[in-house]
Amino acid sequence: MTRLTVAAPLVAVLLATGCAAGPATDPPAPPATAVPAPDHSALRTPSGLDLIFLGMMAAHTEQTLEMVRLTRDRIFDQELRTLVAAIGATETDELATMRAWLRAAGPAADRHRHDHAGHGLSAADLARLRDATGSEVDRVLREVLARHQRAAADLARAHLTAGTDERVRDLARRIEQSRTAEVRLLTGRPAASR
C-alpha cells in the first residue's frame, strides 16, 4: 500500500469536516481540577501527517473548550453538566500534550502548519450556543457538541491508519474512543426540559 493510499482517508476527513474556516479564538482557561500531568516529552520521529493531525486536533479541541466555556454555567440537566465538565478536563489535558508535542517538533511542525481554526465549528453554531436560553441551551449543546465530537472521532480514526508516530497514534486511539462514547451519551437520551 502506498503512502498516498494510506493518507487519502485522513485527507478526506480533513476536507469533509471543513478545516479552513474562520479566525481562531483564545483558548479558555483550564478548569480548576486536579488531573495527572500529561506527557510532554518530544516526539521522536513525527511524520508530516502526524503533525497535521496534531495541529488539526488541537484547533478542534480549542473549539470544544470554547463550547464548554460558553455553556457550562447555563446547563440545566445535571448529567449533561457532569459530562461537559469531564470533557473540559480531559480535553484541557489533551490540548496541553498536543501543544507541547508541536512545540517540541519545532520547524517540522511549522512546515506542516495550516489554518485549521474553523475546523468543525461554525460561527452560526457558536451564535446558537451563545443565544440559547433556558432548557434550549441543553438541546443546542447536545446537537452541536455531538456533531463536533463525531468529527473528532472521524479524524482520529482516519489518523490510526495514516499516522506513523506511535504516541500520536495512541492519542488518536484514545480520542476516537472517548469522542465516540461522548456522542452516544449526548444523543442517547433527550435533553431534560424545564
Rosetta silent file (secondary structure, phi, psi, omega in degrees, C-alpha in Angstrom):
SEQUENCE: MTRLTVAAPLVAVLLATGCAAGPATDPPAPPATAVPAPDHSALRTPSGLDLIFLGMMAAHTEQTLEMVRLTRDRIFDQELRTLVAAIGATETDELATMRAWLRAAGPAADRHRHDHAGHGLSAADLARLRDATGSEVDRVLREVLARHQRAAADLARAHLTAGTDERVRDLARRIEQSRTAEVRLLTGRPAASR
SCORE:     score description
SCORE:     0.000 S_00000001
   1 L     0.000  131.755 -178.303    0.000    0.000    0.000 S_00000001
   2 L   -79.897  161.389  178.648    1.473    3.395   -0.963 S_00000001
   3 H   -60.650  -38.047  179.748    1.801    6.337    1.410 S_00000001
   4 H   -63.896  -40.554  179.337   -0.710    8.245   -0.729 S_00000001
   5 H   -64.629  -39.955  179.357   -3.275    5.452   -0.382 S_00000001
   6 H   -69.418  -37.042 -177.039   -2.849    5.428    3.386 S_00000001
   7 H   -76.489  -22.736 -175.014   -3.078    9.238    3.601 S_00000001
   8 H   -55.506  -44.571  179.223   -6.208    9.513    1.457 S_00000001
   9 H   -61.942  -38.418  179.480   -8.697    8.690    4.279 S_00000001
  10 H   -65.274  -46.881  179.887   -7.126   11.320    6.554 S_00000001
  11 H   -61.775  -40.729  178.922   -7.174   13.991    3.856 S_00000001
  12 H   -61.530  -42.585  178.891  -10.796   13.133    3.024 S_00000001
  13 H   -65.591  -41.912 -179.979  -11.826   13.545    6.666 S_00000001
  14 H   -60.867  -44.763 -179.509   -9.948   16.836    6.944 S_00000001
  15 H   -69.586  -40.639 -176.991  -11.657   18.236    3.860 S_00000001
  16 H   -67.727  -27.923 -177.788  -15.091   16.879    4.772 S_00000001
  17 L   -91.642    4.971  173.664  -15.042   18.452    8.223 S_00000001
  18 L    68.729   63.689 -169.954  -14.276   21.937    6.872 S_00000001
  19 L   -84.651    8.689 -177.512  -10.842   22.544    8.272 S_00000001
  20 L  -137.024   64.612 -179.551  -10.214   26.060    6.913 S_00000001
  21 L  -108.735 -129.534 -167.867  -12.846   28.495    8.081 S_00000001
  22 L   -68.348 -177.206 -175.148  -12.889   31.435   10.488 S_00000001
  23 L   -72.763  154.905  179.053  -10.373   33.005   12.865 S_00000001
  24 L   -76.274  151.495  172.987   -9.043   31.292   15.963 S_00000001
  25 L  -112.137  157.544  176.841  -10.173   32.369   19.400 S_00000001
  26 L   -63.862  138.780  179.567   -8.058   32.339   22.518 S_00000001
  27 L   -67.157  147.739  179.569   -8.444   29.008   24.300 S_00000001
  28 L   -69.094  160.296  176.445  -10.467   29.119   27.510 S_00000001
  29 L   -67.469  141.245 -179.922   -8.806   28.917   30.874 S_00000001
  30 L   -65.838  148.545  178.090   -8.498   25.320   32.074 S_00000001
  31 L   -67.058  154.887 -178.742  -10.967   24.220   34.757 S_00000001
  32 L   -85.113   78.834  177.608   -9.710   24.086   38.327 S_00000001
  33 L  -131.399  152.428  177.776   -9.475   20.314   38.701 S_00000001
  34 L   -88.624  109.590 -178.107   -6.685   18.050   39.840 S_00000001
  35 L  -129.419  140.313  179.004   -5.721   15.945   36.824 S_00000001
  36 L   -55.620  143.758 -179.520   -2.481   13.994   36.313 S_00000001
  37 L   -67.056  136.253  178.787    0.090   15.903   34.260 S_00000001
  38 L   -73.344  162.008  176.727    0.239   14.870   30.596 S_00000001
  39 L   -78.436  112.570 -179.033    3.383   13.501   28.960 S_00000001
  40 L  -102.173   16.121 -178.577    5.046   16.490   27.303 S_00000001
  41 L   -65.808  153.735 -174.681    8.095   14.644   26.032 S_00000001
  42 L   -69.246  150.186  173.561    9.172   15.386   22.491 S_00000001
  43 L   -69.526  142.660 -178.873    8.058   13.360   19.520 S_00000001
  44 L   -82.751  -55.487 -176.712   10.828   11.130   18.233 S_00000001
  45 L  -140.323   67.253 -177.932   10.043   10.817   14.519 S_00000001
  46 L   -72.027  141.122  173.657    6.797   12.570   13.638 S_00000001
  47 L   -88.999  169.462  175.577    5.649   12.443   10.053 S_00000001
  48 H   -58.421  -38.326  179.339    4.016   15.353    8.309 S_00000001
  49 H   -66.734  -36.905  176.213    0.667   13.586    8.742 S_00000001
  50 H   -61.367  -43.295 -178.185    1.262   13.221   12.497 S_00000001
  51 H   -69.943  -38.802  176.479    1.949   16.947   12.745 S_00000001
  52 H   -62.923  -45.301  178.051   -1.057   17.866   10.615 S_00000001
  53 H   -57.870  -47.484 -179.268   -3.249   15.650   12.801 S_00000001
  54 H   -60.331  -43.306  178.638   -1.893   17.270   15.978 S_00000001
  55 H   -64.133  -44.384  178.747   -2.498   20.762   14.581 S_00000001
  56 H   -63.715  -46.612 -176.848   -5.996   19.885   13.396 S_00000001
  57 H   -68.873  -34.335  176.404   -6.932   18.157   16.631 S_00000001
  58 H   -62.401  -45.337  178.262   -5.516   20.996   18.738 S_00000001
  59 H   -63.127  -41.442  179.147   -7.699   23.500   16.849 S_00000001
  60 H   -62.715  -42.158 -179.786  -10.691   21.184   17.170 S_00000001
  61 H   -66.615  -39.421  176.310  -10.069   20.811   20.907 S_00000001
  62 H   -57.522  -39.267  179.010   -9.806   24.585   21.358 S_00000001
  63 H   -69.627  -38.438  176.279  -13.278   24.856   19.861 S_00000001
  64 H   -59.438  -45.072 -179.021  -14.639   22.158   22.163 S_00000001
  65 H   -66.567  -29.729  174.165  -13.258   24.056   25.137 S_00000001
  66 H   -65.538  -42.012  176.973  -14.886   27.242   23.811 S_00000001
  67 H   -62.436  -41.637  178.205  -18.250   25.411   23.794 S_00000001
  68 H   -60.299  -47.221 -179.041  -17.616   24.243   27.357 S_00000001
  69 H   -61.301  -42.010 -177.798  -16.796   27.794   28.434 S_00000001
  70 H   -67.574  -27.623 -169.782  -19.883   29.234   26.726 S_00000001
  71 H  -118.218  -17.490 -168.514  -22.341   26.776   28.274 S_00000001
  72 L   -55.910  -32.997 -178.685  -21.013   25.229   31.499 S_00000001
  73 L   -90.665   -0.293 -177.252  -22.807   27.693   33.806 S_00000001
  74 L  -117.394    2.488 -177.724  -26.081   27.574   31.831 S_00000001
  75 L   -75.784  131.246 -178.417  -26.631   23.822   31.507 S_00000001
  76 L   -85.797  -48.371 -175.175  -29.875   22.676   33.135 S_00000001
  77 L   -72.074  123.268 -175.878  -29.509   18.869   33.048 S_00000001
  78 H   -64.676  -37.797  178.479  -27.119   17.701   35.811 S_00000001
  79 H   -65.383  -39.655  176.859  -25.887   14.658   33.858 S_00000001
  80 H   -65.966  -40.638  177.820  -25.069   16.863   30.886 S_00000001
  81 H   -59.363  -43.122  178.550  -23.325   19.332   33.205 S_00000001
  82 H   -64.872  -43.773  178.575  -21.186   16.477   34.592 S_00000001
  83 H   -61.382  -44.675 -179.282  -20.360   15.195   31.103 S_00000001
  84 H   -64.639  -37.914  176.811  -19.370   18.679   29.911 S_00000001
  85 H   -64.437  -41.249  178.012  -17.123   19.160   32.968 S_00000001
  86 H   -65.626  -41.287  176.895  -15.409   15.819   32.238 S_00000001
  87 H   -60.536  -44.649  179.723  -14.972   16.759   28.576 S_00000001
  88 H   -59.670  -44.833 -179.525  -13.447   20.076   29.629 S_00000001
  89 H   -66.227  -46.432 -178.916  -10.939   18.419   31.982 S_00000001
  90 H   -62.643  -47.421 -174.447   -9.953   15.689   29.516 S_00000001
  91 H   -75.385  -24.211  172.978   -9.573   17.973   26.538 S_00000001
  92 H   -63.966  -44.048  177.955   -7.622   20.588   28.504 S_00000001
  93 H   -65.835  -44.103  179.652   -5.016   17.907   29.257 S_00000001
  94 H   -62.233  -39.798  179.613   -5.014   16.599   25.682 S_00000001
  95 H   -63.638  -41.512  178.111   -4.563   20.129   24.339 S_00000001
  96 H   -60.890  -42.059  178.644   -1.569   20.712   26.623 S_00000001
  97 H   -63.924  -47.898 -178.858    0.007   17.479   25.348 S_00000001
  98 H   -61.927  -43.572  179.773   -0.625   18.320   21.680 S_00000001
  99 H   -63.021  -41.294  179.958    0.751   21.847   22.055 S_00000001
 100 H   -64.074  -43.629  179.533    3.866   20.533   23.822 S_00000001
 101 H   -64.762  -39.259  178.212    4.489   17.930   21.099 S_00000001
 102 H   -66.253  -42.019  176.928    4.018   20.551   18.374 S_00000001
 103 H   -61.821  -43.092 -178.517    6.426   22.935   20.136 S_00000001
 104 H   -65.522  -29.160  179.036    8.962   20.128   20.541 S_00000001
 105 H   -73.049  -16.935  174.540    8.723   19.307   16.834 S_00000001
 106 L    55.459 -129.277 -176.178    9.889   22.875   16.147 S_00000001
 107 H   -58.190  -30.041  178.678   10.472   23.755   12.494 S_00000001
 108 H   -62.646  -40.274  178.556    8.977   20.443   11.323 S_00000001
 109 H   -67.484  -38.744  179.292    5.635   21.442   12.865 S_00000001
 110 H   -61.857  -36.860  179.733    5.890   24.894   11.293 S_00000001
 111 H   -65.962  -24.295 -177.438    6.316   23.344    7.818 S_00000001
 112 L  -109.570   12.862 -178.818    3.039   21.463    8.253 S_00000001
 113 L   -78.354  134.247  177.532    1.095   24.234    9.976 S_00000001
 114 L  -134.572  163.361  176.250   -2.167   25.215    8.312 S_00000001
 115 L   -82.004  102.027 -179.828   -5.058   27.440    9.338 S_00000001
 116 L  -113.193   22.226 -173.623   -7.440   24.954   10.906 S_00000001
 117 L   -61.877  -31.902 -177.193   -9.174   27.429   13.187 S_00000001
 118 L   -91.013    5.803 -175.962  -12.625   26.867   11.688 S_00000001
 119 L   -57.436  116.220  168.371  -12.407   23.094   11.778 S_00000001
 120 L    85.835  -21.935 -174.746  -15.687   21.554   12.866 S_00000001
 121 L  -132.519  122.243 -177.881  -17.496   24.514   14.458 S_00000001
 122 L   -90.537  161.832  175.145  -19.191   27.292   12.532 S_00000001
 123 H   -61.961  -33.737  178.803  -19.811   30.860   13.639 S_00000001
 124 H   -65.226  -41.170  177.707  -23.540   30.074   13.355 S_00000001
 125 H   -64.455  -41.881  177.400  -23.206   27.179   15.817 S_00000001
 126 H   -61.779  -41.835  178.987  -21.307   29.395   18.258 S_00000001
 127 H   -63.388  -41.290  177.992  -24.012   32.057   17.936 S_00000001
 128 H   -59.966  -42.175  179.274  -26.712   29.435   18.592 S_00000001
 129 H   -66.627  -41.333 -179.974  -24.877   28.371   21.755 S_00000001
 130 H   -65.492  -40.287 -173.009  -24.409   31.973   22.916 S_00000001
 131 H   -85.847  -13.581 -177.547  -28.039   32.940   22.223 S_00000001
 132 L   -64.765  145.007  178.784  -29.733   29.823   23.639 S_00000001
 133 L  -130.991  157.798  176.357  -31.715   30.326   26.836 S_00000001
 134 L    55.621 -139.923 -178.608  -33.253   28.041   29.452 S_00000001
 135 L   -70.828  -12.583  176.127  -33.539   24.383   28.536 S_00000001
 136 H   -62.085  -30.026  178.356  -32.763   25.323   24.913 S_00000001
 137 H   -56.928  -47.229 -178.707  -29.084   25.508   25.992 S_00000001
 138 H   -61.225  -46.412 -177.655  -29.076   21.765   26.709 S_00000001
 139 H   -63.144  -48.194 -178.837  -30.758   20.876   23.408 S_00000001
 140 H   -65.546  -42.508  179.834  -28.489   23.078   21.273 S_00000001
 141 H   -61.911  -45.636  178.533  -25.366   21.967   23.135 S_00000001
 142 H   -57.113  -45.268 -178.097  -26.221   18.282   22.696 S_00000001
 143 H   -65.366  -52.972 -175.569  -26.750   18.784   18.959 S_00000001
 144 H   -68.061  -44.877 -177.917  -23.690   20.949   18.264 S_00000001
 145 H   -68.253  -38.071  178.013  -21.310   19.118   20.595 S_00000001
 146 H   -61.914  -44.670  178.775  -22.370   15.677   19.328 S_00000001
 147 H   -63.470  -41.629 -179.054  -21.674   16.723   15.728 S_00000001
 148 H   -65.227  -44.571 -179.076  -18.356   18.285   16.766 S_00000001
 149 H   -70.730  -32.158  175.473  -17.227   15.227   18.740 S_00000001
 150 H   -62.545  -41.340  177.947  -18.269   12.904   15.900 S_00000001
 151 H   -63.477  -38.621  177.970  -15.953   14.882   13.588 S_00000001
 152 H   -64.720  -42.663  178.503  -13.109   14.497   16.126 S_00000001
 153 H   -62.784  -41.067  178.811  -13.695   10.731   16.309 S_00000001
 154 H   -63.670  -43.903  178.921  -13.673   10.512   12.493 S_00000001
 155 H   -62.720  -44.958 -179.966  -10.422   12.491   12.261 S_00000001
 156 H   -64.519  -41.716  179.394   -8.785   10.342   14.952 S_00000001
 157 H   -61.581  -42.302  178.533   -9.998    7.119   13.306 S_00000001
 158 H   -64.198  -36.156 -178.970   -8.504    8.213    9.981 S_00000001
 159 H   -70.199  -26.540  177.689   -5.203    9.001   11.676 S_00000001
 160 H   -59.588  -31.010  177.825   -4.962    5.492   13.101 S_00000001
 161 H   -81.810  -38.031 -170.543   -4.460    4.309    9.508 S_00000001
 162 H   -96.194  -23.978 -173.822   -2.192    7.122    8.324 S_00000001
 163 L   -70.771  157.530 -179.762   -0.097    8.066   11.365 S_00000001
 164 L  -118.776  -30.901 -179.176    3.447    6.861   11.978 S_00000001
 165 L   -80.229  123.195 -173.594    4.374    8.057   15.485 S_00000001
 166 H   -64.467  -34.221  178.262    3.079    5.502   17.996 S_00000001
 167 H   -68.971  -36.948  177.438    2.422    8.090   20.715 S_00000001
 168 H   -68.754  -39.837  176.917    0.368   10.213   18.324 S_00000001
 169 H   -64.198  -37.237  177.334   -1.490    7.081   17.194 S_00000001
 170 H   -64.945  -42.207  175.627   -2.153    6.210   20.858 S_00000001
 171 H   -60.941  -44.972  178.833   -3.565    9.702   21.422 S_00000001
 172 H   -60.133  -40.591  179.101   -5.716    9.286   18.288 S_00000001
 173 H   -62.021  -45.451  179.480   -6.955    5.923   19.597 S_00000001
 174 H   -65.886  -39.464  178.507   -7.946    7.455   22.941 S_00000001
 175 H   -64.374  -45.642 -179.666   -9.610   10.411   21.216 S_00000001
 176 H   -59.158  -44.748 -178.795  -11.574    8.124   18.893 S_00000001
 177 H   -67.100  -46.253 -176.516  -12.807    6.023   21.829 S_00000001
 178 H   -69.293  -42.483 -178.626  -13.691    8.917   24.131 S_00000001
 179 H   -68.054  -36.280  176.945  -15.412   11.051   21.473 S_00000001
 180 H   -63.212  -42.753  177.777  -17.419    8.062   20.213 S_00000001
 181 H   -64.896  -39.765  179.221  -18.596    7.373   23.781 S_00000001
 182 H   -63.512  -41.389  178.920  -19.437   11.059   24.276 S_00000001
 183 H   -60.331  -43.133  177.816  -21.544   11.113   21.107 S_00000001
 184 H   -59.999  -42.961  179.650  -23.509    8.114   22.413 S_00000001
 185 H   -67.844  -38.118 -178.689  -24.099    9.905   25.719 S_00000001
 186 H   -71.271  -31.622 -174.848  -25.054   13.173   24.013 S_00000001
 187 H  -106.351   -4.662 -173.710  -27.514   11.570   21.597 S_00000001
 188 L   -75.390  -19.486  179.172  -28.738    8.639   23.684 S_00000001
 189 L  -149.515  153.581 -178.245  -31.496   10.455   25.513 S_00000001
 190 L   -69.885  154.695  176.636  -33.418   13.693   25.037 S_00000001
 191 L   -64.631  147.417  178.289  -32.371   16.815   26.882 S_00000001
 192 L   -66.674  148.296  179.045  -34.199   17.460   30.150 S_00000001
 193 L  -111.535  153.696 -179.814  -36.990   20.018   29.966 S_00000001
 194 L   -86.031    0.000    0.000  -37.845   22.705   32.479 S_00000001
